[in-house]
Amino acid sequence: MTQTSISFYKMGCSGNDFILVDNRSGIVDEKNLTEWIASICRRKYSVGADGLILIESSERADFKWRFFNSDGGEVEMCGNGGRCAARLAYLKGIAGSHLSFETRAGLVRAEVSGKRVKLEMPEPTRPELDYPLKVEKETFTVSSITVGVPHVVIWVTDLESSPVSTIGRAIRHHERYAPAGTNVNFVQPLDNGVFAIRTYERGVEDETLACGTGSVAAALIACEKGMAASPAPFQTRGGELLNIYFDKNGDGFRSVFLEGDTQVIYEGQLWEEATLE
């Protein structure tokens, strides 16, 4: 799959963690790529991560990225992963503090200031608000929007007792969102103007400690419902407060940005043994 060993970086933000590889020289082989990524993202058996990011050369921007969930599936966008990729590109001299990179969802801009990164999100679709969705003999009122990747948002009054894993999994696989599926966010407005959020992530197939695009999706739907203005603060399960910036533009939104801190955890060498069962 790879040469004897390759350099990688472990980074995190908001409780999400990622493996990043500078693949501009093509050190990662495309053969069996999905299986390889799923193998090294396994916790306890290998490096372990919510996803893997390949940084590659681009003729249109400072670099191109490819983002893979921990199951090895490639997706268009990940807000928290994008912030990590932007900071690593800056630290390695691939780009300046104001940069752009190519994604499957289009070109994305970012601003790096120390550990903090402000990342532009792909242009969202028009949100669909407050429609009934029958799940496991219950009917939930949900809203949905795509911000590079699809999201469903459910408003709750008790976030701690919300059935994130069970109902989240059922909605993720609901026939309405087939075949690609959707991410599912449970959101509770708090008295201090902050929104608390928990997310079931497609591809990870479980609750994660944060989801950047999920917070963006919930912020835009909250604005559409008259519940939030820019910047909207979101408290993730991992404890970080993310700021979501946006401009309302008629029936849609523009200049949508996600801002928060990033963390470089360690740098290492990935050996072939990391992929062994």
Secondary structure, 3 states (H helix, E strand, C coil): CECCEEEEEEEEECCEEEEEEECCCCCECCCCHHHHHHHHCCCCCCCCCCEEEEEECCCCCCEEEEEEECCCCEECCCHHHHHHHHHHHHHCCCCCCEEEEEECCEEEEEEEECCEEEEECCCCCCCEEEEEEEECCEEEEEEEEECCCEEEEEECCCCCCCCHHHHHHHHHCCHHHCCCCCEEEEEEECCCCCEEEEEEECCCCEEECCCHHHHHHHHHHHHHCCCCCCCEEEECCCCCEEEEEEEEECCEEEEEEEEEECEEEEEEEEEHHHHCC
